[in-house]
Amino acid sequence: MAFEFGTIDPGGDLPDEGVDVFGSLAGLSPEALISTAAYSASMNAANTSRTLIAASLLHEQREEEYLLRRSEIYSGEAGSIDEFLDRTAQAVSGADPYEQFGPNGFEQATAELGAALTITAAEARDLIRTGDAMRYRLPLTGTTLACGRIDLRRFMIALNRTDFVDDATMPMVDAALAEAILARDPMSTTRFTALVDQIVHRQAPEAVKRRNDQATRDRGVNIRPDRHQPGQSRITGHFPHTDAAALNAQLTAMATGVHTGDPRTMPQRRADALLALAHGKQTLDCQCPDCAPPPAEQNLDTPEPADAETPEPEPTPVAVPGVTDTAATEPDDNEPAPELTGDCTCTCTSCRAPRPTYHIVGNLTTLIGLDNDPGMLDGHGLIDAHTMRRLFADAAHTFITTGARTDPADADTRAAAAASTYVPSKKLQALVRAGEL
């Protein structure tokens, strides 16, 4: 059968009815289709865990074979002083004594996995490292992946968020995380990330300090030409999350400080606000028709006079050293201080600059020092108690009574408490009222 381009059936004939793999799903109800998709996703998670374990075991077996092959040829012991000096000279010259043994176990496993799964070497290395971490650092959380309670994306979130936890504390973090996953319904990636961070803050506070120190050391900004869009440049940067929140709030405050008639979009105003900060400005110039005067009209038909004299620049006054005006520089102690009445009407840059605002949610018990529960930096995740207290020192406080001091341990009690405190949104209330008409 010849292959013909442009035909629906390149083989020339249609498959038999018994080979139709989509027919079994065509007659299912929407509820059954959702259940089928959820079951398939859980099976994919289980198969992913088996792939990771297989990659890790393959790495161990190839590494054992490599070490055995190397020990048969080279034991690492020198039989005489001359042999020891020869090997020392080879090491000083930069020669690798293991070149004759070929690739090590990790390299062999990487090549074999890449060829079998048709993936790149970097992806094969990530599979091996992730499998090793699932077996030795997060075995209980890896079990939830094998059971289909989480997927690979959430497991990678847990793995990356616990990277700074030491080996002694890791079993407690792994047990608490697996227990929290099994006790809750499936969560979004945002809520799952917050859950992992909360467990790390409570079980391994030293890891949080190490992560914050590493984030401070890794800060930096790069500006390079955009290879996809000529005439533009791309800015990438790494900041600690508290500093990033302050910068983000500053750009938003400057972007919203202009009039509503400004023709620029919000992203454009934020970009212009960043450029204004680079030029030493604290405010963003408004470009609405009322603030931006039209350009002066020029009569191109009127020639410029040839004998127009260029005005000479006025002399700039130069301060004479050694002469000071004490009356202007020294304040009078007997003069009363001016009283502040109403809003500031001056035109100085610091008074007209918009005030950035961002929100932090924390417990009152943490604020007064009774515990060290983490706080929530809006849009950026959890922050440790010390950083939260430092930011609260100059912040405006709003106290909200939750009605419960601790979370209920029982799931039914927790659900009942949530039902008694739930307030539907205005959109949902309007929809219910519309349905009752």
TAPE-V831753 format. One record per pair of residues at least 6 apart in sequence whose C-alpha atoms are under 7 Angstrom apart, sorted by the first residue. I is the first residue (numbers start at 1). GAP is how many residues later the second one is. Records with the same first field share a line. If there is no record, write none. Layout:
BEGIN
I->GAP  GAP
END
This chain:
BEGIN
1->10  11
2->9
3->7  8
4->6
42->106  107
43->105
45->100  101  103  106  107
46->99  100  101  102
49->96  97
52->75  76  78  79
53->78
55->72  73  76
56->72  75  76
58->51
59->46  47  50  69
62->43  46  47
63->41  42  43
66->38  39
70->31
78->6
110->11  14  15
111->10
113->11
114->6  7  10
134->8
137->33
138->36
140->34  35  38
141->33  36  37
144->6  34
145->6
154->35
157->36
158->38
161->35  36
164->43  46  47
165->39  42
169->35
173->26  27  30
177->19  22
194->187  188
197->185
198->176
201->7  173
215->24  25
216->23  24
218->20
219->19  20
220->17  18  19
221->15  16  17
222->13  14  15
223->10  11  12  13
224->9  10  11
225->7  8  9
226->6  7  8
241->139
249->107  108  109
250->106
251->19  22  23
252->18
253->101  102  103
254->19  29  30  100
255->11  14  15  18  29
257->97
258->28
259->27  29
261->27
262->24  25  26
263->24  25
273->11
276->8
282->67  71
283->70  71
359->18  19
360->15  16  17  18
361->14  15  16
362->13  14
365->6
366->6  7  19
367->22
372->13
373->12
374->8  9  10  11
375->7  8  9  10  13
376->6  7
377->6
408->6
END
